[in-house]
Amino acid sequence: MNIPFLIRNLPIEKRDKYYILKYKNEIKKIKNQNYILNQDIKFYKSIFKNHFNSVVYNLRIKYKNGERVWIDKLKFNPYEYNDYDEDEELKEWTKPIKCER
């Protein structure tokens, strides 16, 4: 007789091991997601510590050596351009502004 594979047909010892392995993997995934979300929260809260005099809509997220950093586009120093990862918006900020008449 062929008995279909069902968890309930397994002996209790094997059933418990199956569930333990299944839930351990889920717990690892959830812990990883939780860590990533906590890092995001810390990063977004850092606005108020580092740029308390800046207007939020002037702040941009840029990467410095692979890490996210807040930059105020009005207070950006073009001499620090090489410290940051290459970006189209940063290139635009370093170009001189043309006067309109």
C-alpha positions as CSV (number, residue, x, y, z in Angstrom):
1,M,0.0,0.0,0.0
2,N,1.2,3.5,-0.8
3,I,0.4,5.9,1.9
4,P,0.6,9.6,0.7
5,F,3.3,11.7,2.4
6,L,1.5,13.7,5.0
7,I,3.0,15.2,8.1
8,R,0.4,13.5,10.3
9,N,1.5,10.1,9.0
10,L,5.0,10.6,10.3
11,P,6.0,9.4,13.8
12,I,5.9,12.0,16.4
13,E,9.7,12.3,16.7
14,K,10.2,13.0,13.0
15,R,7.2,15.3,12.9
16,D,8.7,17.4,15.7
17,K,12.0,17.6,13.9
18,Y,10.3,18.7,10.7
19,Y,8.5,21.5,12.4
20,I,11.5,22.6,14.3
21,L,13.6,22.9,11.1
22,K,10.8,24.7,9.3
23,Y,10.3,27.3,12.1
24,K,14.0,27.8,12.7
25,N,14.3,28.9,9.1
26,E,11.4,31.2,9.4
27,I,12.8,32.7,12.6
28,K,16.1,33.4,10.9
29,K,14.3,35.2,8.0
30,I,12.2,37.3,10.4
31,K,15.3,38.2,12.5
32,N,17.1,39.3,9.4
33,Q,14.2,41.5,8.3
34,N,13.9,42.9,11.8
35,Y,17.6,43.9,11.8
36,I,17.3,45.6,8.4
37,L,14.2,47.5,9.5
38,N,15.9,48.6,12.7
39,Q,18.9,49.9,10.7
40,D,16.5,51.9,8.5
41,I,14.8,53.4,11.5
42,K,18.1,54.4,13.1
43,F,19.1,56.0,9.8
44,Y,15.9,58.0,9.4
45,K,16.1,59.1,13.0
46,S,19.6,60.4,12.4
47,I,18.2,63.4,10.5
48,F,17.3,65.1,13.8
49,K,20.7,64.5,15.3
50,N,23.0,65.5,12.4
51,H,20.9,68.1,10.5
52,F,18.8,69.8,13.0
53,N,19.2,73.2,11.2
54,S,18.3,71.9,7.7
55,V,15.0,71.7,6.0
56,V,14.0,68.1,5.3
57,Y,13.2,68.6,1.6
58,N,16.7,69.9,1.1
59,L,18.2,66.6,2.5
60,R,19.2,63.8,0.1
61,I,20.3,60.3,0.8
62,K,23.7,59.6,-0.8
63,Y,26.3,56.9,-0.3
64,K,29.7,57.4,1.2
65,N,31.9,54.3,0.9
66,G,28.8,52.1,0.5
67,E,27.0,53.6,3.6
68,R,23.9,55.8,3.4
69,V,24.5,59.4,4.5
70,W,22.3,62.5,4.6
71,I,23.5,65.5,2.6
72,D,22.0,68.9,2.7
73,K,22.1,70.1,-0.9
74,L,22.4,73.8,0.1
75,K,25.4,73.2,2.4
76,F,27.1,70.7,0.1
77,N,30.9,71.3,-0.2
78,P,32.1,70.5,-3.8
79,Y,35.5,69.7,-2.4
80,E,34.0,66.7,-0.6
81,Y,32.7,65.4,-3.9
82,N,35.3,62.6,-4.2
83,D,34.4,61.3,-0.7
84,Y,31.0,60.2,-1.9
85,D,30.0,57.4,-4.4
86,E,29.4,58.7,-7.9
87,D,25.9,60.0,-8.5
88,E,24.3,62.0,-11.3
89,E,22.8,64.5,-8.8
90,L,26.2,65.1,-7.1
91,K,27.7,65.8,-10.5
92,E,25.0,68.4,-11.2
93,W,25.6,70.1,-7.9
94,T,29.3,70.5,-8.7
95,K,28.6,72.3,-12.0
96,P,28.6,76.1,-11.9
97,I,25.3,77.8,-11.9
98,K,24.6,79.9,-15.0
99,C,23.2,83.4,-14.4
100,E,19.9,84.2,-16.1
101,R,19.2,87.7,-17.3
